[in-house]
Amino acid sequence: MNTLRTKKYPLATLEYTENDNILFYRVKQGIEVDIYEITEMLKYVEEFMGDKKHYAVVDFGSNVMSTTEARKVYADSKYIQTNRIADAFLVKSLPVRLVANFFIKITKPKVQTQLFTDERSAIKWLKSKKLTRI
């Protein structure tokens, strides 16, 4: 049985499947993520996951933008660097895809990160990362 735990926060909804060890981080739509928002979002994941190392599907949807400063805070986050094994960024629009692609190529996150437009593909990729760690 794959246990699902969910918590809704002001800027995101978090879902975690224990058996797969995958966190689904669904960012609220229609917002611009700046330093305050990303700091809050990082608090959510730390509260929700504790010190457990995990994989994540970060679902940006189709209507979320972020500032350069927010992306840097995320990339430099000690919590993410310590507890996140791999990030699958899920995007559903060209503008969000361009920003996410820019983040991956230019900011070069310290956590292995890949961009997806399909959730099943994102999960499959994360599970393949899990198999290579064994």
C-alpha positions as a Markdown table, in Angstrom:
| # | Residue | x | y | z |
|---|---|---|---|---|
| 1 | Met | 0.0 | 0.0 | 0.0 |
| 2 | Asn | 1.4 | 3.4 | -1.0 |
| 3 | Thr | 0.6 | 5.8 | 1.8 |
| 4 | Leu | -0.2 | 9.4 | 0.7 |
| 5 | Arg | 0.2 | 12.3 | 3.0 |
| 6 | Thr | -1.0 | 15.8 | 2.0 |
| 7 | Lys | -0.9 | 19.3 | 3.4 |
| 8 | Lys | -2.2 | 22.5 | 1.9 |
| 9 | Tyr | -0.1 | 25.6 | 2.5 |
| 10 | Pro | -0.9 | 29.2 | 1.4 |
| 11 | Leu | 1.6 | 29.1 | -1.6 |
| 12 | Ala | 1.6 | 25.3 | -2.4 |
| 13 | Thr | 0.1 | 21.9 | -1.7 |
| 14 | Leu | 2.5 | 19.1 | -0.7 |
| 15 | Glu | 1.8 | 15.4 | -1.3 |
| 16 | Tyr | 4.2 | 12.6 | -0.3 |
| 17 | Thr | 4.1 | 9.0 | -1.2 |
| 18 | Glu | 6.0 | 6.9 | 1.3 |
| 19 | Asn | 6.7 | 3.8 | -0.9 |
| 20 | Asp | 8.1 | 5.9 | -3.8 |
| 21 | Asn | 9.7 | 8.5 | -1.5 |
| 22 | Ile | 8.5 | 11.2 | -3.9 |
| 23 | Leu | 7.3 | 14.6 | -2.8 |
| 24 | Phe | 4.8 | 16.3 | -5.1 |
| 25 | Tyr | 5.3 | 20.0 | -4.6 |
| 26 | Arg | 2.4 | 21.8 | -6.4 |
| 27 | Val | 3.0 | 25.6 | -6.5 |
| 28 | Lys | 0.0 | 27.8 | -6.3 |
| 29 | Gln | -0.9 | 29.3 | -9.7 |
| 30 | Gly | -1.0 | 33.0 | -10.6 |
| 31 | Ile | 1.8 | 34.1 | -8.4 |
| 32 | Glu | 5.3 | 35.6 | -8.8 |
| 33 | Val | 7.8 | 33.9 | -6.5 |
| 34 | Asp | 10.3 | 36.3 | -5.0 |
| 35 | Ile | 12.6 | 35.9 | -1.9 |
| 36 | Tyr | 9.7 | 36.0 | 0.6 |
| 37 | Glu | 7.7 | 33.4 | -1.3 |
| 38 | Ile | 10.6 | 31.0 | -1.9 |
| 39 | Thr | 11.7 | 31.3 | 1.8 |
| 40 | Glu | 8.1 | 30.4 | 2.8 |
| 41 | Met | 8.0 | 27.5 | 0.4 |
| 42 | Leu | 11.3 | 26.1 | 1.7 |
| 43 | Lys | 9.9 | 26.3 | 5.2 |
| 44 | Tyr | 6.9 | 24.3 | 4.0 |
| 45 | Val | 9.0 | 21.4 | 2.7 |
| 46 | Glu | 11.3 | 21.4 | 5.7 |
| 47 | Glu | 8.2 | 21.2 | 8.1 |
| 48 | Phe | 6.4 | 18.6 | 5.9 |
| 49 | Met | 9.4 | 16.3 | 5.2 |
| 50 | Gly | 11.7 | 16.9 | 8.2 |
| 51 | Asp | 15.2 | 15.6 | 7.6 |
| 52 | Lys | 14.1 | 12.8 | 5.3 |
| 53 | Lys | 16.1 | 12.5 | 2.0 |
| 54 | His | 13.6 | 12.4 | -0.8 |
| 55 | Tyr | 12.9 | 12.9 | -4.5 |
| 56 | Ala | 10.5 | 15.7 | -5.8 |
| 57 | Val | 8.2 | 16.5 | -8.6 |
| 58 | Val | 8.0 | 20.3 | -8.4 |
| 59 | Asp | 4.9 | 21.2 | -10.3 |
| 60 | Phe | 5.0 | 24.8 | -11.5 |
| 61 | Gly | 1.9 | 24.4 | -13.6 |
| 62 | Ser | 1.4 | 27.0 | -16.3 |
| 63 | Asn | 1.1 | 30.3 | -14.5 |
| 64 | Val | 4.0 | 30.8 | -12.0 |
| 65 | Met | 6.9 | 33.2 | -12.5 |
| 66 | Ser | 10.0 | 33.6 | -10.3 |
| 67 | Thr | 12.6 | 36.2 | -9.8 |
| 68 | Thr | 16.3 | 35.6 | -10.3 |
| 69 | Glu | 16.8 | 36.2 | -6.6 |
| 70 | Ala | 14.2 | 33.6 | -5.7 |
| 71 | Arg | 15.8 | 31.0 | -8.0 |
| 72 | Lys | 19.2 | 31.7 | -6.4 |
| 73 | Val | 17.8 | 31.2 | -2.9 |
| 74 | Tyr | 16.4 | 27.9 | -4.0 |
| 75 | Ala | 19.6 | 26.8 | -5.7 |
| 76 | Asp | 21.7 | 27.8 | -2.6 |
| 77 | Ser | 19.3 | 26.2 | -0.1 |
| 78 | Lys | 21.1 | 24.0 | 2.4 |
| 79 | Tyr | 18.0 | 22.1 | 3.1 |
| 80 | Ile | 17.5 | 21.2 | -0.6 |
| 81 | Gln | 21.2 | 20.4 | -1.1 |
| 82 | Thr | 21.1 | 18.1 | 2.0 |
| 83 | Asn | 17.7 | 16.4 | 1.7 |
| 84 | Arg | 16.7 | 16.5 | -2.0 |
| 85 | Ile | 18.1 | 13.6 | -4.1 |
| 86 | Ala | 16.7 | 14.8 | -7.4 |
| 87 | Asp | 14.2 | 17.4 | -8.7 |
| 88 | Ala | 11.8 | 16.8 | -11.6 |
| 89 | Phe | 10.4 | 20.2 | -12.6 |
| 90 | Leu | 7.0 | 19.9 | -14.1 |
| 91 | Val | 5.8 | 22.8 | -16.4 |
| 92 | Lys | 2.7 | 23.3 | -18.5 |
| 93 | Ser | 3.4 | 26.4 | -20.5 |
| 94 | Leu | 6.1 | 27.9 | -22.7 |
| 95 | Pro | 6.9 | 30.9 | -20.4 |
| 96 | Val | 7.3 | 28.7 | -17.3 |
| 97 | Arg | 9.3 | 26.2 | -19.3 |
| 98 | Leu | 11.7 | 28.9 | -20.5 |
| 99 | Val | 12.3 | 30.2 | -16.9 |
| 100 | Ala | 12.8 | 26.6 | -15.6 |
| 101 | Asn | 15.2 | 25.8 | -18.4 |
| 102 | Phe | 17.1 | 28.9 | -17.8 |
| 103 | Phe | 17.4 | 28.0 | -14.1 |
| 104 | Ile | 18.7 | 24.5 | -14.9 |
| 105 | Lys | 21.2 | 25.6 | -17.5 |
| 106 | Ile | 22.4 | 28.9 | -16.0 |
| 107 | Thr | 22.0 | 28.6 | -12.2 |
| 108 | Lys | 23.1 | 25.0 | -12.3 |
| 109 | Pro | 21.3 | 23.6 | -9.2 |
| 110 | Lys | 23.5 | 21.3 | -7.1 |
| 111 | Val | 20.7 | 18.7 | -7.0 |
| 112 | Gln | 20.2 | 16.7 | -10.2 |
| 113 | Thr | 17.3 | 18.4 | -12.0 |
| 114 | Gln | 15.4 | 17.7 | -15.2 |
| 115 | Leu | 12.5 | 19.5 | -16.9 |
| 116 | Phe | 9.3 | 17.7 | -17.8 |
| 117 | Thr | 5.9 | 18.5 | -19.4 |
| 118 | Asp | 4.3 | 15.2 | -18.4 |
| 119 | Glu | 3.9 | 14.0 | -14.8 |
| 120 | Arg | 4.3 | 10.3 | -15.6 |
| 121 | Ser | 7.6 | 11.0 | -17.4 |
| 122 | Ala | 8.8 | 13.0 | -14.4 |
| 123 | Ile | 7.9 | 10.1 | -12.0 |
| 124 | Lys | 9.5 | 7.5 | -14.3 |
| 125 | Trp | 12.7 | 9.6 | -14.4 |
| 126 | Leu | 12.8 | 9.9 | -10.6 |
| 127 | Lys | 12.2 | 6.2 | -10.1 |
| 128 | Ser | 15.1 | 5.5 | -12.5 |
| 129 | Lys | 17.3 | 7.7 | -10.3 |
| 130 | Lys | 16.2 | 5.7 | -7.3 |
| 131 | Leu | 17.2 | 2.5 | -9.1 |
| 132 | Thr | 20.7 | 3.8 | -9.9 |
| 133 | Arg | 21.3 | 4.7 | -6.2 |
| 134 | Ile | 20.8 | 1.1 | -5.0 |
